[in-house]
Amino acid sequence: MSGGLVAIVVVLIAIGGIAATVSSYFSLQRHRADAVAMASYRKLAEQAVEYHESLKARLDQLNTRLDTIEQILRSVE
């Protein structure tokens, strides 16, 4: 009977090892997918910052032009 018990224990250990390996593999795949998604979000955020900076520069130019026009209009009055 002890030989049967040893066989059962060995089989359970093997099944547990396989289950742990499969679980860790799918966990790794999920983390890789998350890393890819985070990279795309990072790229999107960098593009948004660049776009925001270009808009701010354009707005600064327009404000400068508006100030110049206001000065010209005040000097005419």
Number of C-alpha atoms within 10 A of each C-alpha: 5 7 8 9 10 11 11 12 12 12 12 12 12 12 12 12 12 12 12 11 12 12 11 12 12 11 12 12 11 12 12 12 12 12 12 12 12 12 12 12 12 12 12 12 12 12 12 12 12 12 12 12 12 12 12 12 12 12 12 12 12 12 12 12 12 12 12 12 12 12 11 11 10 9 8 7 5
